[in-house]
């Protein structure tokens, strides 16, 4: 491979393996990255992962707030690079900058172009339920990820593959594809392919992207959760408090419960929620002010949710006829056999707390409707069920809040 004089532009961890490969096979004459940013609770100025690598390996670093200024453009021209390589830099280059290197500007893009042009291709591939993604190298032009394609390599996305797994896979893959691209560029065999066919845009994410809408299908919510790991994360509200949802599992079970209803919350059976007519299990979550943890561990230490085995209509028939907890298909702790109820059939001894995840503001005088007939946040309600027996349920609402 020709030892190109390269200017490298990149910022996040994803860019580092490509820079490392260039450092081994080319002369990296400059590393351009975003300015240090305040991070964490202390808002301490923190360098980008690319800057950290460059400083550790004695590579010259530049951090322009705006790369397209006249002053910085002249500085790039004076460096006289053979080639520029751009990997998740975070700024748009002017045509004047693109015209500087005689071998052009090569971009390593984390999707199979022309699909998923834009700032967040990996995330949207997972969110949209794609079965595969990959890495594409391309010659840059003035458009947004519209330049001629060079080489591609695919990466499979399974039903439970998370963004973190896609990120790490493509990060390692990108350096290899870039190296092959430069080898073919060096020996004159590199082929350019114009982008044709269907394309779509992968816009930047914000925190609102992660707000779960429980009326959507379980598949859609499952894809959202795994596509936003580890930032910004999917989330919902319970009793006005924000809970992050980090892992879910599709059960394949159907339900006619209201969307967002907590169907089961038991350390043995898991935390299961009604989602668009299906049952979705939350397997990992993060409560306010807490670390992320397995749902079973959370339920084991939080009695309020541990007793929240909300029921819905498909269980009511079982409950009416059940003589034992096992016949209901739900956990034993949902039943009470304490005095004065000892000896009665189990179907008359239900003590349940029904929870619900909600996605719209609920005032104290909101319509009281649920599988129990009436709902009021945090208020005990008594209702008559079959055979004239009275059953008690705690109906809890998820109040939407601006966070």
C-alpha angles and dihedrals in degrees: 000000000000111000098240124199098237136192108202123204121190143116121189132061089267089069098052101082090054091051090048091052091049091048089057099045106025141036105261102204096177141008116209117196140155120280119269111277132207111254139176130019092305091051090225115177106256128190122232119258088250091055091048091055093045094050091047090053098042095248117152111254130205125186111187117180086213118020096193097067118122092241096053094041089057089050090055091048090052091056091064098209123190091214143005122214120197123193118171093324099158102225133084116244122224121236088248090060092045089055095054103085116063092217092049135234117298122201127199105213124191099226141057099266139251082037119079104012113179144052104316110034097145094052096048093046089060095039091052092050098244116175095216143013133169149164127295127189116206143169107254124237134175093279128084106271091326101122127118113290121238115177133357137194125185131226122196121233115207127203091264100031111132131215089250090059092047091047094051093045095050092042091061092038093052095063091052094048091048091051091052089047092054092046091056091043089053096050095040098246099109113125125208121216120191115229112254136159131039118351134176137190126248104202126200117278127238132185092266089063088073097056105120118228104202092197088071121088122280088243092055093049092045089053092048092052095050092041093057097049115149103003135060090352129209116270146178138183131252119184088347092305123119117240122188115221111209105167134022138175128210109230098188089227122134127224138179093205121124113276110268096024114143102232100179132008107176130131090230100041096032134226110305128182134187109248121178095323095319136089116247121189119215106214101173129026145158122226121208111289092003137104121257112269144164112285090234091057091048093049091047091061102035114067094186091066094031088067095042099102093148113198130215136194098279089063097046094080090050091049093050094055101031119116094179135031090246091062092059095057090227133102124290094232088068088073130069123216095166120122133310087031100051113128096021119121111271092241088071096048104066116146110176141161114207118205131190136195109220136194104193133061112272118198122205089257095047117140108286105228133138140122085289092057097243133045136195124163112257094350125125113235128191121209137178115242132179123323091023092283121144120230129189126220134175109219115204127188132205105229114206114235136180107244 
